[in-house]
Amino acid sequence: MSESKTFTVKGMKCGGCENTLKNKLQALEGVLSIAASYQDNKATIEFDPLKIDVNIIGAAITEAGYTVEE
């Protein structure tokens, strides 16, 4: 069973930024899909909560160079 969470992500400026974020998150075990939009400052992540939690996903977004807002 999967869950989905939409993060507000600041700092994405272009499609390349979306790809950077997607590549960072796809490397995490338990992340199933990523839909990122620099225009909307949003990233919706589908994940397996038995393998990963939202705190780890948020930390990975920050490690990729972006700011997560609640």
PyMOL Python script that loads the backbone (N, CA, C, O; Angstrom):
from pymol import cmd

cmd.read_pdbstr("""\
ATOM      1  N   MET A   1       0.842  -1.182   0.000  1.00  0.00           N
ATOM      2  CA  MET A   1       0.000   0.000   0.000  1.00  0.00           C
ATOM      3  C   MET A   1       0.887   1.245   0.000  1.00  0.00           C
ATOM      4  O   MET A   1       1.843   1.331   0.771  1.00  0.00           O
ATOM      5  N   SER A   2       0.572   2.191  -0.852  1.00  0.00           N
ATOM      6  CA  SER A   2       1.401   3.392  -0.958  1.00  0.00           C
ATOM      7  C   SER A   2       0.668   4.603  -0.392  1.00  0.00           C
ATOM      8  O   SER A   2      -0.553   4.609  -0.239  1.00  0.00           O
ATOM      9  N   GLU A   3       1.458   5.621  -0.091  1.00  0.00           N
ATOM     10  CA  GLU A   3       0.935   6.911   0.342  1.00  0.00           C
ATOM     11  C   GLU A   3       1.488   7.974  -0.588  1.00  0.00           C
ATOM     12  O   GLU A   3       2.457   7.745  -1.312  1.00  0.00           O
ATOM     13  N   SER A   4       0.862   9.136  -0.557  1.00  0.00           N
ATOM     14  CA  SER A   4       1.304  10.246  -1.389  1.00  0.00           C
ATOM     15  C   SER A   4       1.369  11.505  -0.534  1.00  0.00           C
ATOM     16  O   SER A   4       0.525  11.720   0.337  1.00  0.00           O
ATOM     17  N   LYS A   5       2.368  12.328  -0.788  1.00  0.00           N
ATOM     18  CA  LYS A   5       2.500  13.606  -0.078  1.00  0.00           C
ATOM     19  C   LYS A   5       2.962  14.655  -1.061  1.00  0.00           C
ATOM     20  O   LYS A   5       3.859  14.417  -1.870  1.00  0.00           O
ATOM     21  N   THR A   6       2.340  15.825  -0.983  1.00  0.00           N
ATOM     22  CA  THR A   6       2.758  16.957  -1.799  1.00  0.00           C
ATOM     23  C   THR A   6       3.554  17.916  -0.929  1.00  0.00           C
ATOM     24  O   THR A   6       3.078  18.387   0.104  1.00  0.00           O
ATOM     25  N   PHE A   7       4.768  18.194  -1.366  1.00  0.00           N
ATOM     26  CA  PHE A   7       5.663  19.120  -0.682  1.00  0.00           C
ATOM     27  C   PHE A   7       5.678  20.444  -1.437  1.00  0.00           C
ATOM     28  O   PHE A   7       5.623  20.455  -2.667  1.00  0.00           O
ATOM     29  N   THR A   8       5.753  21.556  -0.716  1.00  0.00           N
ATOM     30  CA  THR A   8       6.043  22.847  -1.326  1.00  0.00           C
ATOM     31  C   THR A   8       7.557  22.966  -1.348  1.00  0.00           C
ATOM     32  O   THR A   8       8.212  22.944  -0.306  1.00  0.00           O
ATOM     33  N   VAL A   9       8.106  23.094  -2.558  1.00  0.00           N
ATOM     34  CA  VAL A   9       9.559  23.093  -2.744  1.00  0.00           C
ATOM     35  C   VAL A   9       9.982  24.421  -3.358  1.00  0.00           C
ATOM     36  O   VAL A   9       9.590  24.749  -4.478  1.00  0.00           O
ATOM     37  N   LYS A  10      10.778  25.176  -2.625  1.00  0.00           N
ATOM     38  CA  LYS A  10      11.284  26.464  -3.109  1.00  0.00           C
ATOM     39  C   LYS A  10      12.697  26.284  -3.662  1.00  0.00           C
ATOM     40  O   LYS A  10      13.494  25.512  -3.130  1.00  0.00           O
ATOM     41  N   GLY A  11      12.986  27.006  -4.731  1.00  0.00           N
ATOM     42  CA  GLY A  11      14.333  26.986  -5.292  1.00  0.00           C
ATOM     43  C   GLY A  11      14.435  26.325  -6.654  1.00  0.00           C
ATOM     44  O   GLY A  11      15.468  26.439  -7.314  1.00  0.00           O
ATOM     45  N   MET A  12      13.384  25.633  -7.092  1.00  0.00           N
ATOM     46  CA  MET A  12      13.411  25.055  -8.438  1.00  0.00           C
ATOM     47  C   MET A  12      13.133  26.179  -9.434  1.00  0.00           C
ATOM     48  O   MET A  12      12.157  26.914  -9.289  1.00  0.00           O
ATOM     49  N   LYS A  13      13.988  26.308 -10.439  1.00  0.00           N
ATOM     50  CA  LYS A  13      13.876  27.414 -11.400  1.00  0.00           C
ATOM     51  C   LYS A  13      13.545  26.969 -12.826  1.00  0.00           C
ATOM     52  O   LYS A  13      13.142  27.787 -13.653  1.00  0.00           O
ATOM     53  N   CYS A  14      13.716  25.660 -13.120  1.00  0.00           N
ATOM     54  CA  CYS A  14      13.545  25.207 -14.502  1.00  0.00           C
ATOM     55  C   CYS A  14      13.309  23.695 -14.528  1.00  0.00           C
ATOM     56  O   CYS A  14      13.298  23.036 -13.488  1.00  0.00           O
ATOM     57  N   GLY A  15      13.124  23.170 -15.717  1.00  0.00           N
ATOM     58  CA  GLY A  15      12.945  21.732 -15.880  1.00  0.00           C
ATOM     59  C   GLY A  15      14.152  20.935 -15.419  1.00  0.00           C
ATOM     60  O   GLY A  15      14.013  19.804 -14.952  1.00  0.00           O
ATOM     61  N   GLY A  16      15.334  21.518 -15.548  1.00  0.00           N
ATOM     62  CA  GLY A  16      16.543  20.850 -15.067  1.00  0.00           C
ATOM     63  C   GLY A  16      16.504  20.657 -13.561  1.00  0.00           C
ATOM     64  O   GLY A  16      16.961  19.637 -13.046  1.00  0.00           O
ATOM     65  N   CYS A  17      15.957  21.644 -12.858  1.00  0.00           N
ATOM     66  CA  CYS A  17      15.810  21.524 -11.400  1.00  0.00           C
ATOM     67  C   CYS A  17      14.842  20.392 -11.056  1.00  0.00           C
ATOM     68  O   CYS A  17      15.075  19.631 -10.117  1.00  0.00           O
ATOM     69  N   GLU A  18      13.762  20.289 -11.818  1.00  0.00           N
ATOM     70  CA  GLU A  18      12.818  19.185 -11.605  1.00  0.00           C
ATOM     71  C   GLU A  18      13.536  17.850 -11.764  1.00  0.00           C
ATOM     72  O   GLU A  18      13.344  16.939 -10.959  1.00  0.00           O
ATOM     73  N   ASN A  19      14.364  17.732 -12.802  1.00  0.00           N
ATOM     74  CA  ASN A  19      15.088  16.481 -13.044  1.00  0.00           C
ATOM     75  C   ASN A  19      16.093  16.186 -11.943  1.00  0.00           C
ATOM     76  O   ASN A  19      16.253  15.033 -11.540  1.00  0.00           O
ATOM     77  N   THR A  20      16.773  17.219 -11.453  1.00  0.00           N
ATOM     78  CA  THR A  20      17.712  17.033 -10.343  1.00  0.00           C
ATOM     79  C   THR A  20      16.986  16.464  -9.133  1.00  0.00           C
ATOM     80  O   THR A  20      17.460  15.521  -8.501  1.00  0.00           O
ATOM     81  N   LEU A  21      15.836  17.042  -8.819  1.00  0.00           N
ATOM     82  CA  LEU A  21      15.047  16.574  -7.678  1.00  0.00           C
ATOM     83  C   LEU A  21      14.570  15.142  -7.901  1.00  0.00           C
ATOM     84  O   LEU A  21      14.667  14.306  -7.003  1.00  0.00           O
ATOM     85  N   LYS A  22      14.058  14.860  -9.086  1.00  0.00           N
ATOM     86  CA  LYS A  22      13.580  13.506  -9.388  1.00  0.00           C
ATOM     87  C   LYS A  22      14.700  12.481  -9.263  1.00  0.00           C
ATOM     88  O   LYS A  22      14.502  11.413  -8.684  1.00  0.00           O
ATOM     89  N   ASN A  23      15.869  12.797  -9.798  1.00  0.00           N
ATOM     90  CA  ASN A  23      16.999  11.862  -9.721  1.00  0.00           C
ATOM     91  C   ASN A  23      17.400  11.592  -8.278  1.00  0.00           C
ATOM     92  O   ASN A  23      17.697  10.452  -7.919  1.00  0.00           O
ATOM     93  N   LYS A  24      17.411  12.630  -7.450  1.00  0.00           N
ATOM     94  CA  LYS A  24      17.770  12.476  -6.035  1.00  0.00           C
ATOM     95  C   LYS A  24      16.759  11.572  -5.327  1.00  0.00           C
ATOM     96  O   LYS A  24      17.142  10.684  -4.565  1.00  0.00           O
ATOM     97  N   LEU A  25      15.486  11.798  -5.579  1.00  0.00           N
ATOM     98  CA  LEU A  25      14.446  11.043  -4.873  1.00  0.00           C
ATOM     99  C   LEU A  25      14.294   9.622  -5.399  1.00  0.00           C
ATOM    100  O   LEU A  25      14.005   8.708  -4.627  1.00  0.00           O
ATOM    101  N   GLN A  26      14.485   9.424  -6.699  1.00  0.00           N
ATOM    102  CA  GLN A  26      14.361   8.080  -7.261  1.00  0.00           C
ATOM    103  C   GLN A  26      15.425   7.141  -6.724  1.00  0.00           C
ATOM    104  O   GLN A  26      15.258   5.922  -6.767  1.00  0.00           O
ATOM    105  N   ALA A  27      16.512   7.693  -6.220  1.00  0.00           N
ATOM    106  CA  ALA A  27      17.582   6.868  -5.655  1.00  0.00           C
ATOM    107  C   ALA A  27      17.215   6.315  -4.278  1.00  0.00           C
ATOM    108  O   ALA A  27      17.901   5.434  -3.759  1.00  0.00           O
ATOM    109  N   LEU A  28      16.143   6.825  -3.690  1.00  0.00           N
ATOM    110  CA  LEU A  28      15.730   6.384  -2.359  1.00  0.00           C
ATOM    111  C   LEU A  28      14.848   5.147  -2.445  1.00  0.00           C
ATOM    112  O   LEU A  28      13.884   5.116  -3.209  1.00  0.00           O
ATOM    113  N   GLU A  29      15.181   4.132  -1.663  1.00  0.00           N
ATOM    114  CA  GLU A  29      14.349   2.932  -1.623  1.00  0.00           C
ATOM    115  C   GLU A  29      13.004   3.289  -1.004  1.00  0.00           C
ATOM    116  O   GLU A  29      12.940   3.901   0.062  1.00  0.00           O
ATOM    117  N   GLY A  30      11.940   2.901  -1.679  1.00  0.00           N
ATOM    118  CA  GLY A  30      10.595   3.152  -1.179  1.00  0.00           C
ATOM    119  C   GLY A  30       9.868   4.260  -1.916  1.00  0.00           C
ATOM    120  O   GLY A  30       8.648   4.377  -1.801  1.00  0.00           O
ATOM    121  N   VAL A  31      10.601   5.085  -2.681  1.00  0.00           N
ATOM    122  CA  VAL A  31       9.957   6.118  -3.487  1.00  0.00           C
ATOM    123  C   VAL A  31       9.462   5.460  -4.770  1.00  0.00           C
ATOM    124  O   VAL A  31      10.230   4.827  -5.493  1.00  0.00           O
ATOM    125  N   LEU A  32       8.166   5.619  -5.043  1.00  0.00           N
ATOM    126  CA  LEU A  32       7.546   4.943  -6.182  1.00  0.00           C
ATOM    127  C   LEU A  32       7.385   5.858  -7.389  1.00  0.00           C
ATOM    128  O   LEU A  32       7.588   5.427  -8.524  1.00  0.00           O
ATOM    129  N   SER A  33       7.021   7.117  -7.153  1.00  0.00           N
ATOM    130  CA  SER A  33       6.885   8.053  -8.268  1.00  0.00           C
ATOM    131  C   SER A  33       7.035   9.482  -7.762  1.00  0.00           C
ATOM    132  O   SER A  33       6.814   9.778  -6.587  1.00  0.00           O
ATOM    133  N   ILE A  34       7.418  10.358  -8.687  1.00  0.00           N
ATOM    134  CA  ILE A  34       7.634  11.762  -8.371  1.00  0.00           C
ATOM    135  C   ILE A  34       7.032  12.601  -9.486  1.00  0.00           C
ATOM    136  O   ILE A  34       7.290  12.359 -10.665  1.00  0.00           O
ATOM    137  N   ALA A  35       6.232  13.582  -9.108  1.00  0.00           N
ATOM    138  CA  ALA A  35       5.736  14.580 -10.053  1.00  0.00           C
ATOM    139  C   ALA A  35       6.153  15.935  -9.501  1.00  0.00           C
ATOM    140  O   ALA A  35       5.639  16.374  -8.473  1.00  0.00           O
ATOM    141  N   ALA A  36       7.088  16.604 -10.183  1.00  0.00           N
ATOM    142  CA  ALA A  36       7.604  17.888  -9.706  1.00  0.00           C
ATOM    143  C   ALA A  36       7.269  18.988 -10.704  1.00  0.00           C
ATOM    144  O   ALA A  36       7.304  18.776 -11.916  1.00  0.00           O
ATOM    145  N   SER A  37       6.943  20.171 -10.177  1.00  0.00           N
ATOM    146  CA  SER A  37       6.660  21.330 -11.018  1.00  0.00           C
ATOM    147  C   SER A  37       7.356  22.554 -10.445  1.00  0.00           C
ATOM    148  O   SER A  37       7.015  23.022  -9.358  1.00  0.00           O
ATOM    149  N   TYR A  38       8.339  23.073 -11.185  1.00  0.00           N
ATOM    150  CA  TYR A  38       9.013  24.291 -10.724  1.00  0.00           C
ATOM    151  C   TYR A  38       8.073  25.484 -10.802  1.00  0.00           C
ATOM    152  O   TYR A  38       8.203  26.424 -10.018  1.00  0.00           O
ATOM    153  N   GLN A  39       7.120  25.457 -11.744  1.00  0.00           N
ATOM    154  CA  GLN A  39       6.184  26.568 -11.899  1.00  0.00           C
ATOM    155  C   GLN A  39       5.245  26.687 -10.701  1.00  0.00           C
ATOM    156  O   GLN A  39       4.884  27.792 -10.294  1.00  0.00           O
ATOM    157  N   ASP A  40       4.855  25.549 -10.144  1.00  0.00           N
ATOM    158  CA  ASP A  40       3.939  25.538  -8.996  1.00  0.00           C
ATOM    159  C   ASP A  40       4.663  25.425  -7.659  1.00  0.00           C
ATOM    160  O   ASP A  40       4.037  25.499  -6.602  1.00  0.00           O
ATOM    161  N   ASN A  41       5.988  25.245  -7.705  1.00  0.00           N
ATOM    162  CA  ASN A  41       6.777  25.024  -6.482  1.00  0.00           C
ATOM    163  C   ASN A  41       6.256  23.827  -5.690  1.00  0.00           C
ATOM    164  O   ASN A  41       6.170  23.879  -4.463  1.00  0.00           O
ATOM    165  N   LYS A  42       5.911  22.759  -6.389  1.00  0.00           N
ATOM    166  CA  LYS A  42       5.349  21.569  -5.750  1.00  0.00           C
ATOM    167  C   LYS A  42       6.053  20.309  -6.233  1.00  0.00           C
ATOM    168  O   LYS A  42       6.541  20.230  -7.360  1.00  0.00           O
ATOM    169  N   ALA A  43       6.085  19.338  -5.346  1.00  0.00           N
ATOM    170  CA  ALA A  43       6.539  17.996  -5.708  1.00  0.00           C
ATOM    171  C   ALA A  43       5.636  17.010  -4.982  1.00  0.00           C
ATOM    172  O   ALA A  43       5.529  17.034  -3.756  1.00  0.00           O
ATOM    173  N   THR A  44       4.993  16.149  -5.747  1.00  0.00           N
ATOM    174  CA  THR A  44       4.135  15.121  -5.172  1.00  0.00           C
ATOM    175  C   THR A  44       4.868  13.797  -5.283  1.00  0.00           C
ATOM    176  O   THR A  44       5.250  13.365  -6.371  1.00  0.00           O
ATOM    177  N   ILE A  45       5.055  13.162  -4.136  1.00  0.00           N
ATOM    178  CA  ILE A  45       5.828  11.933  -4.056  1.00  0.00           C
ATOM    179  C   ILE A  45       4.914  10.808  -3.613  1.00  0.00           C
ATOM    180  O   ILE A  45       4.227  10.919  -2.597  1.00  0.00           O
ATOM    181  N   GLU A  46       4.904   9.715  -4.382  1.00  0.00           N
ATOM    182  CA  GLU A  46       4.217   8.493  -3.967  1.00  0.00           C
ATOM    183  C   GLU A  46       5.285   7.566  -3.410  1.00  0.00           C
ATOM    184  O   GLU A  46       6.331   7.366  -4.027  1.00  0.00           O
ATOM    185  N   PHE A  47       5.013   6.999  -2.236  1.00  0.00           N
ATOM    186  CA  PHE A  47       6.032   6.197  -1.564  1.00  0.00           C
ATOM    187  C   PHE A  47       5.408   5.061  -0.768  1.00  0.00           C
ATOM    188  O   PHE A  47       4.213   5.064  -0.472  1.00  0.00           O
ATOM    189  N   ASP A  48       6.251   4.089  -0.429  1.00  0.00           N
ATOM    190  CA  ASP A  48       5.859   2.963   0.406  1.00  0.00           C
ATOM    191  C   ASP A  48       6.217   3.317   1.848  1.00  0.00           C
ATOM    192  O   ASP A  48       7.400   3.380   2.182  1.00  0.00           O
ATOM    193  N   PRO A  49       5.221   3.552   2.716  1.00  0.00           N
ATOM    194  CA  PRO A  49       5.510   3.974   4.090  1.00  0.00           C
ATOM    195  C   PRO A  49       6.186   2.900   4.938  1.00  0.00           C
ATOM    196  O   PRO A  49       6.676   3.194   6.028  1.00  0.00           O
ATOM    197  N   LEU A  50       6.218   1.677   4.458  1.00  0.00           N
ATOM    198  CA  LEU A  50       6.927   0.622   5.182  1.00  0.00           C
ATOM    199  C   LEU A  50       8.431   0.679   4.924  1.00  0.00           C
ATOM    200  O   LEU A  50       9.215   0.085   5.664  1.00  0.00           O
ATOM    201  N   LYS A  51       8.834   1.401   3.866  1.00  0.00           N
ATOM    202  CA  LYS A  51      10.251   1.474   3.499  1.00  0.00           C
ATOM    203  C   LYS A  51      10.871   2.851   3.730  1.00  0.00           C
ATOM    204  O   LYS A  51      12.084   2.962   3.909  1.00  0.00           O
ATOM    205  N   ILE A  52      10.048   3.897   3.728  1.00  0.00           N
ATOM    206  CA  ILE A  52      10.573   5.265   3.850  1.00  0.00           C
ATOM    207  C   ILE A  52       9.487   6.152   4.444  1.00  0.00           C
ATOM    208  O   ILE A  52       8.297   5.887   4.274  1.00  0.00           O
ATOM    209  N   ASP A  53       9.907   7.213   5.147  1.00  0.00           N
ATOM    210  CA  ASP A  53       8.906   8.144   5.675  1.00  0.00           C
ATOM    211  C   ASP A  53       9.139   9.552   5.123  1.00  0.00           C
ATOM    212  O   ASP A  53      10.159   9.832   4.493  1.00  0.00           O
ATOM    213  N   VAL A  54       8.173  10.421   5.375  1.00  0.00           N
ATOM    214  CA  VAL A  54       8.213  11.761   4.785  1.00  0.00           C
ATOM    215  C   VAL A  54       9.398  12.586   5.285  1.00  0.00           C
ATOM    216  O   VAL A  54       9.871  13.471   4.572  1.00  0.00           O
ATOM    217  N   ASN A  55       9.880  12.315   6.486  1.00  0.00           N
ATOM    218  CA  ASN A  55      11.033  13.063   6.998  1.00  0.00           C
ATOM    219  C   ASN A  55      12.284  12.792   6.171  1.00  0.00           C
ATOM    220  O   ASN A  55      13.063  13.708   5.904  1.00  0.00           O
ATOM    221  N   ILE A  56      12.478  11.551   5.768  1.00  0.00           N
ATOM    222  CA  ILE A  56      13.631  11.194   4.937  1.00  0.00           C
ATOM    223  C   ILE A  56      13.490  11.825   3.550  1.00  0.00           C
ATOM    224  O   ILE A  56      14.469  12.309   2.980  1.00  0.00           O
ATOM    225  N   ILE A  57      12.281  11.818   3.018  1.00  0.00           N
ATOM    226  CA  ILE A  57      12.044  12.437   1.711  1.00  0.00           C
ATOM    227  C   ILE A  57      12.318  13.936   1.789  1.00  0.00           C
ATOM    228  O   ILE A  57      12.984  14.493   0.916  1.00  0.00           O
ATOM    229  N   GLY A  58      11.809  14.588   2.824  1.00  0.00           N
ATOM    230  CA  GLY A  58      12.051  16.022   3.007  1.00  0.00           C
ATOM    231  C   GLY A  58      13.531  16.339   3.130  1.00  0.00           C
ATOM    232  O   GLY A  58      14.010  17.321   2.562  1.00  0.00           O
ATOM    233  N   ALA A  59      14.259  15.508   3.871  1.00  0.00           N
ATOM    234  CA  ALA A  59      15.705  15.707   4.026  1.00  0.00           C
ATOM    235  C   ALA A  59      16.418  15.555   2.685  1.00  0.00           C
ATOM    236  O   ALA A  59      17.364  16.291   2.404  1.00  0.00           O
ATOM    237  N   ALA A  60      15.979  14.615   1.860  1.00  0.00           N
ATOM    238  CA  ALA A  60      16.593  14.415   0.544  1.00  0.00           C
ATOM    239  C   ALA A  60      16.343  15.615  -0.369  1.00  0.00           C
ATOM    240  O   ALA A  60      17.214  15.992  -1.154  1.00  0.00           O
ATOM    241  N   ILE A  61      15.166  16.211  -0.268  1.00  0.00           N
ATOM    242  CA  ILE A  61      14.872  17.417  -1.054  1.00  0.00           C
ATOM    243  C   ILE A  61      15.830  18.539  -0.642  1.00  0.00           C
ATOM    244  O   ILE A  61      16.367  19.250  -1.491  1.00  0.00           O
ATOM    245  N   THR A  62      16.035  18.686   0.659  1.00  0.00           N
ATOM    246  CA  THR A  62      16.961  19.697   1.171  1.00  0.00           C
ATOM    247  C   THR A  62      18.390  19.413   0.712  1.00  0.00           C
ATOM    248  O   THR A  62      19.114  20.328   0.319  1.00  0.00           O
ATOM    249  N   GLU A  63      18.795  18.140   0.761  1.00  0.00           N
ATOM    250  CA  GLU A  63      20.139  17.752   0.309  1.00  0.00           C
ATOM    251  C   GLU A  63      20.347  18.053  -1.173  1.00  0.00           C
ATOM    252  O   GLU A  63      21.470  18.306  -1.610  1.00  0.00           O
ATOM    253  N   ALA A  64      19.255  18.022  -1.944  1.00  0.00           N
ATOM    254  CA  ALA A  64      19.346  18.322  -3.375  1.00  0.00           C
ATOM    255  C   ALA A  64      19.504  19.824  -3.626  1.00  0.00           C
ATOM    256  O   ALA A  64      19.725  20.246  -4.761  1.00  0.00           O
ATOM    257  N   GLY A  65      19.389  20.631  -2.563  1.00  0.00           N
ATOM    258  CA  GLY A  65      19.615  22.063  -2.698  1.00  0.00           C
ATOM    259  C   GLY A  65      18.364  22.918  -2.691  1.00  0.00           C
ATOM    260  O   GLY A  65      18.420  24.101  -3.026  1.00  0.00           O
ATOM    261  N   TYR A  66      17.239  22.336  -2.314  1.00  0.00           N
ATOM    262  CA  TYR A  66      15.973  23.065  -2.323  1.00  0.00           C
ATOM    263  C   TYR A  66      15.436  23.209  -0.902  1.00  0.00           C
ATOM    264  O   TYR A  66      15.889  22.526   0.016  1.00  0.00           O
ATOM    265  N   THR A  67      14.474  24.096  -0.737  1.00  0.00           N
ATOM    266  CA  THR A  67      13.874  24.349   0.567  1.00  0.00           C
ATOM    267  C   THR A  67      12.472  23.767   0.596  1.00  0.00           C
ATOM    268  O   THR A  67      11.679  23.987  -0.319  1.00  0.00           O
ATOM    269  N   VAL A  68      12.173  23.023   1.654  1.00  0.00           N
ATOM    270  CA  VAL A  68      10.841  22.444   1.836  1.00  0.00           C
ATOM    271  C   VAL A  68      10.068  23.339   2.791  1.00  0.00           C
ATOM    272  O   VAL A  68      10.559  23.682   3.866  1.00  0.00           O
ATOM    273  N   GLU A  69       8.855  23.716   2.396  1.00  0.00           N
ATOM    274  CA  GLU A  69       7.985  24.509   3.265  1.00  0.00           C
ATOM    275  C   GLU A  69       6.756  23.686   3.603  1.00  0.00           C
ATOM    276  O   GLU A  69       6.209  22.985   2.752  1.00  0.00           O
ATOM    277  N   GLU A  70       6.333  23.780   4.837  1.00  0.00           N
ATOM    278  CA  GLU A  70       5.135  23.047   5.277  1.00  0.00           C
ATOM    279  C   GLU A  70       3.889  23.845   4.974  1.00  0.00           C
ATOM    280  O   GLU A  70       2.782  23.397   5.269  1.00  0.00           O
TER     281      GLU A  70
END
""", "prot")
cmd.dss("prot")
cmd.show_as("cartoon", "prot")
cmd.util.cbc("prot")
cmd.orient("prot")
